[in-house]
Amino acid sequence: MARTRLHFLLFQNHGPHHIDSLMKFSKYYLTAFISFLIWGFFSLALKPLKGYPSLDILFYRVFMCAAVMAVISLFVRVKVLRDSIAAFKAMPVARKRQVAFLTLIGGVLLTANWFFFIYVMNHISVKAASFAYLVCPIMTTVIAFFVLDEKLSKWQWTAVLLSVLSCILLSFNNIADILYSLIVAASYALYLVSQRKNTGIDKFLVLTIQIIFSALLLLPFYPKYSAALPTEASFYILITLIAVVFTIIPLFMNLYALQGVTSSTMGILLYINPLMNFAIALFYFHEPINTTQITAYSLILLSIIIFNERFIFGRRRAAVA
């Protein structure tokens, strides 16, 4: 009864078109939120693999993803594959080139992001690697503003400035790390912004092509840079878990959500990931923490709320109306 009354009030005050738009936005927004929430638990699956070389984890993660997604696309989602091929063939030549370019460049950017992240973690510092995902939301928002002309309100710019302030606090005595962090952050920020324009083809198929392309890019490096073939069953169980739960599902949800929310919103929601990592490191792994970190992460949480105030409080105002 209460829901019926709420729908009536929303229809009366905003009309059917507004309600439909709000419902669609909520669906995409929730999908984005859940995807970053899933990534927040990534460390729980990754920590048990700390005894294995980082590059091996990358190789097997990508190869496993490519194999799983290829099987699903070729044998489970056959109709979707046929429909997508037909849709691609029906596109004008210019649009075909754009879709092909954005799909393949997405694969390159994903590969670069994963490779640089592991390089920075192994050869620079863990702090620099973690810091990259604090810089990434800011870069995504700014790039989307200039490239996609995504408009930001005064409140959203305030949230961006708070994010910058939090990053500055966390970068004290680690200025050199910022340069390396920017490289890692830029690769995923550019991925999110580029895929915002990549429409017309099934998102799971797009991601499948990108992951397979990533696997092909990494394959020549595997014989030279991989360690001995792991023999422990636990390694392959965790790699499968990482591939399916912490790669395929959240990445697909990211691409799906980009159909209904802006790259800027996706960028700010990305902060959920480091916030979750921070909480797990503090309460589960019992890692030490200082006042500066508490202040910085509190500012990040505040920036998420401020950036999304129209969604959070707008819905509440609509419910009260």
LONUBA-405938 format. One line per field, with one value per residue (C-alpha): residue number from 1; residue in one letter; chain; x, y, z. Coordinates in steps of 0.5 Angstrom, whole numbers, plus 2048, in hexadecimal, padded with zeros to 3 digits. Last residue first. Layout:
<atoms>
num = NUM;...
residu = a;...
chaine = A;...
px = X;...
py = Y;...
pz = Z;...
</atoms>
This chain:
<atoms>
num = 321;320;319;318;317;316;315;314;313;312;311;310;309;308;307;306;305;304;303;302;301;300;299;298;297;296;295;294;293;292;291;290;289;288;287;286;285;284;283;282;281;280;279;278;277;276;275;274;273;272;271;270;269;268;267;266;265;264;263;262;261;260;259;258;257;256;255;254;253;252;251;250;249;248;247;246;245;244;243;242;241;240;239;238;237;236;235;234;233;232;231;230;229;228;227;226;225;224;223;222;221;220;219;218;217;216;215;214;213;212;211;210;209;208;207;206;205;204;203;202;201;200;199;198;197;196;195;194;193;192;191;190;189;188;187;186;185;184;183;182;181;180;179;178;177;176;175;174;173;172;171;170;169;168;167;166;165;164;163;162;161;160;159;158;157;156;155;154;153;152;151;150;149;148;147;146;145;144;143;142;141;140;139;138;137;136;135;134;133;132;131;130;129;128;127;126;125;124;123;122;121;120;119;118;117;116;115;114;113;112;111;110;109;108;107;106;105;104;103;102;101;100;99;98;97;96;95;94;93;92;91;90;89;88;87;86;85;84;83;82;81;80;79;78;77;76;75;74;73;72;71;70;69;68;67;66;65;64;63;62;61;60;59;58;57;56;55;54;53;52;51;50;49;48;47;46;45;44;43;42;41;40;39;38;37;36;35;34;33;32;31;30;29;28;27;26;25;24;23;22;21;20;19;18;17;16;15;14;13;12;11;10;9;8;7;6;5;4;3;2;1
residu = a;v;a;a;r;r;r;g;f;i;f;r;e;n;f;i;i;i;s;l;l;i;l;s;y;a;t;i;q;t;t;n;i;p;e;h;f;y;f;l;a;i;a;f;n;m;l;p;n;i;y;l;l;i;g;m;t;s;s;t;v;g;q;l;a;y;l;n;m;f;l;p;i;i;t;f;v;v;a;i;l;t;i;l;i;y;f;s;a;e;t;p;l;a;a;s;y;k;p;y;f;p;l;l;l;l;a;s;f;i;i;q;i;t;l;v;l;f;k;d;i;g;t;n;k;r;q;s;v;l;y;l;a;y;s;a;a;v;i;l;s;y;l;i;d;a;i;n;n;f;s;l;l;i;c;s;l;v;s;l;l;v;a;t;w;q;w;k;s;l;k;e;d;l;v;f;f;a;i;v;t;t;m;i;p;c;v;l;y;a;f;s;a;a;k;v;s;i;h;n;m;v;y;i;f;f;f;w;n;a;t;l;l;v;g;g;i;l;t;l;f;a;v;q;r;k;r;a;v;p;m;a;k;f;a;a;i;s;d;r;l;v;k;v;r;v;f;l;s;i;v;a;m;v;a;a;c;m;f;v;r;y;f;l;i;d;l;s;p;y;g;k;l;p;k;l;a;l;s;f;f;g;w;i;l;f;s;i;f;a;t;l;y;y;k;s;f;k;m;l;s;d;i;h;h;p;g;h;n;q;f;l;l;f;h;l;r;t;r;a;m
chaine = A;A;A;A;A;A;A;A;A;A;A;A;A;A;A;A;A;A;A;A;A;A;A;A;A;A;A;A;A;A;A;A;A;A;A;A;A;A;A;A;A;A;A;A;A;A;A;A;A;A;A;A;A;A;A;A;A;A;A;A;A;A;A;A;A;A;A;A;A;A;A;A;A;A;A;A;A;A;A;A;A;A;A;A;A;A;A;A;A;A;A;A;A;A;A;A;A;A;A;A;A;A;A;A;A;A;A;A;A;A;A;A;A;A;A;A;A;A;A;A;A;A;A;A;A;A;A;A;A;A;A;A;A;A;A;A;A;A;A;A;A;A;A;A;A;A;A;A;A;A;A;A;A;A;A;A;A;A;A;A;A;A;A;A;A;A;A;A;A;A;A;A;A;A;A;A;A;A;A;A;A;A;A;A;A;A;A;A;A;A;A;A;A;A;A;A;A;A;A;A;A;A;A;A;A;A;A;A;A;A;A;A;A;A;A;A;A;A;A;A;A;A;A;A;A;A;A;A;A;A;A;A;A;A;A;A;A;A;A;A;A;A;A;A;A;A;A;A;A;A;A;A;A;A;A;A;A;A;A;A;A;A;A;A;A;A;A;A;A;A;A;A;A;A;A;A;A;A;A;A;A;A;A;A;A;A;A;A;A;A;A;A;A;A;A;A;A;A;A;A;A;A;A;A;A;A;A;A;A;A;A;A;A;A;A;A;A;A;A;A;A
px = 80D;811;813;815;819;81C;81E;821;825;829;829;82A;82F;834;83A;839;838;83E;842;840;843;849;84A;849;84F;854;852;853;85A;85C;85B;85F;85D;860;85E;859;858;850;84F;854;856;84E;84C;852;850;849;84B;850;84A;844;848;846;840;843;845;83F;83B;840;83F;838;832;82E;831;838;834;835;83C;83E;839;83D;844;841;83E;845;84A;849;844;846;84D;84F;84B;84E;855;853;851;857;85C;858;85A;861;865;868;86B;872;873;870;875;878;872;86C;86F;86C;865;864;861;85D;85A;858;855;851;84F;84D;849;846;844;841;83D;83A;838;834;836;833;837;83E;83E;83E;843;848;847;848;84E;851;850;853;85A;85A;85A;860;864;862;864;86B;86C;869;86E;873;86F;86F;871;869;865;860;85E;85E;85A;855;855;854;84E;84B;84C;848;843;842;842;83C;839;83A;836;83A;839;83C;83F;841;848;849;845;846;84D;84C;848;84C;852;84F;84C;853;857;855;856;85D;85E;85E;864;868;867;869;86F;874;876;871;86B;86D;86E;867;863;867;865;85D;85C;860;85C;855;858;859;853;84F;853;850;849;84A;84D;848;842;845;847;840;83D;840;83E;837;834;830;836;837;830;830;836;833;82D;831;835;82E;82B;832;832;834;838;83D;83C;83C;842;846;844;847;84D;84F;84E;852;858;857;858;85D;861;860;861;868;86A;869;86D;86A;86B;866;860;85D;85C;859;852;851;854;84F;849;849;848;841;83F;841;83D;837;837;838;831;82E;82F;82D;826;825;826;821;81C;81D;81C;816;813;815;811;80B;80A;80E;809;803;807;80C;806;802;809;809;802;803;809;806;800
py = 81E;81A;814;819;81D;816;814;81B;81A;814;815;81D;81C;818;81C;81E;817;814;81B;819;812;815;81A;814;811;817;818;811;810;817;814;80E;806;800;7F9;7F5;7F0;7F0;7F7;7FB;7F8;7F6;7FE;801;7FC;7FE;805;803;800;805;80A;808;80B;812;80F;80C;812;816;811;812;80D;809;806;806;801;7FB;7FD;7FD;7F7;7F3;7F5;7F3;7EC;7EA;7ED;7EB;7E6;7E2;7E3;7E4;7DE;7DA;7DC;7DA;7D3;7D3;7D4;7D0;7CA;7CB;7C9;7D0;7D0;7D2;7DA;7DE;7E4;7E0;7DC;7E0;7E7;7E5;7E3;7EA;7ED;7E7;7E7;7EE;7ED;7E7;7EC;7F2;7ED;7EA;7F1;7F3;7EC;7EE;7F5;7F3;7F8;7FE;803;804;80C;80B;805;80B;80E;808;806;80D;80D;806;807;80E;80B;807;80C;811;80C;80C;814;814;810;815;819;814;818;81B;817;815;81C;81E;819;81B;822;820;81C;822;826;821;821;829;828;823;829;82E;82A;826;825;820;822;81C;81D;823;821;81A;81B;81F;81A;814;817;819;811;80F;812;80E;808;80A;80B;803;802;808;805;7FE;801;802;7FB;7F6;7FA;7FF;7F9;7F6;7FC;7FE;7F7;7F7;7FE;7FD;7F6;7FA;800;7FB;7F7;7FE;800;7FA;7FB;803;802;7FC;801;807;803;800;807;80A;804;805;7FF;7FA;7F5;7F6;7F5;7EE;7EC;7EF;7EA;7E4;7E5;7E6;7E0;7DC;7DE;7D7;7D4;7D9;7DF;7DB;7D7;7DD;7E0;7DA;7DA;7E1;7E2;7DC;7DF;7E6;7E3;7DE;7E3;7E9;7E4;7E1;7E9;7EA;7E4;7DF;7DF;7E5;7E0;7E0;7E7;7E8;7E5;7E9;7EF;7EF;7F1;7F8;7F5;7F3;7F9;7FD;7F8;7F9;801;801;7FC;800;806;803;801;807;80B;807;808;80F;810;80C;810;816;814;812;819;81C;81F;81A;814;815;815;80F;80B;80D;80B;804;803;805;800
pz = 7FD;802;7FD;7F8;7FE;7FF;7F8;7F7;7FE;7FB;7F4;7F4;7FA;7F6;7F5;7FD;7FF;7FB;7FE;805;804;801;807;80C;808;809;810;812;80E;811;818;817;816;817;814;817;811;812;816;813;80C;80B;80C;808;802;803;802;7FD;7F9;7FB;7F8;7F1;7F2;7F0;7EA;7E8;7E9;7E5;7DF;7DF;7E1;7DD;7D7;7DC;7E1;7DC;7DA;7E2;7E3;7DE;7E2;7E8;7E6;7E2;7E6;7EE;7EE;7E7;7E7;7EE;7F0;7EA;7ED;7F4;7F1;7ED;7F3;7F8;7F3;7F4;7EE;7EC;7E5;7E6;7E6;7E0;7DD;7D7;7D4;7D6;7D3;7CC;7CF;7D2;7CC;7CA;7D1;7D1;7CA;7CD;7D3;7CE;7CA;7D0;7D3;7CC;7CC;7D3;7D1;7CC;7C6;7C4;7C9;7CA;7CC;7D3;7D2;7D1;7D7;7DB;7D8;7D8;7E0;7E0;7DC;7E0;7E7;7E5;7E2;7E8;7ED;7EA;7EA;7F1;7F4;7F4;7F8;7FE;804;804;7FF;803;805;7FE;7FC;801;7FF;7F8;7FA;7FD;7F7;7F3;7F8;7F8;7F0;7F1;7F6;7F1;7EB;7E6;7DF;7DB;7D4;7D2;7D1;7D6;7DC;7DB;7DB;7E2;7E5;7E3;7E5;7EC;7ED;7EB;7F0;7F6;7F2;7F0;7F8;7F8;7F3;7F6;7FD;7FB;7F9;7F3;7F0;7F1;7F3;7ED;7E8;7EA;7E9;7E3;7E0;7E2;7E0;7D9;7D8;7D9;7D5;7CF;7D0;7D0;7CA;7C6;7C8;7C6;7C0;7BD;7C0;7BC;7B6;7B5;7B7;7B1;7AC;7AE;7B3;7B0;7B0;7B8;7B9;7B5;7B9;7C0;7BE;7BD;7C3;7C7;7C4;7C6;7CD;7D0;7CB;7C8;7CD;7D3;7D0;7CE;7D5;7D9;7D5;7D5;7DC;7DE;7D9;7DC;7E3;7E2;7DF;7E4;7EA;7E6;7E6;7ED;7EF;7F4;7FB;7FC;7F9;800;800;7F9;7FB;801;7FE;7F8;7FE;7FB;7F4;7F6;7F9;7F2;7EE;7F3;7F3;7EB;7EB;7F0;7EB;7E5;7E8;7EC;7E5;7E2;7E7;7E7;7E0;7E0;7E6;7E2;7DC;7E0;7E3;7E8;7EE;7EC;7EA;7F0;7F5;7F2;7F2;7F9;7FB;7F7;7FB;802;800
</atoms>
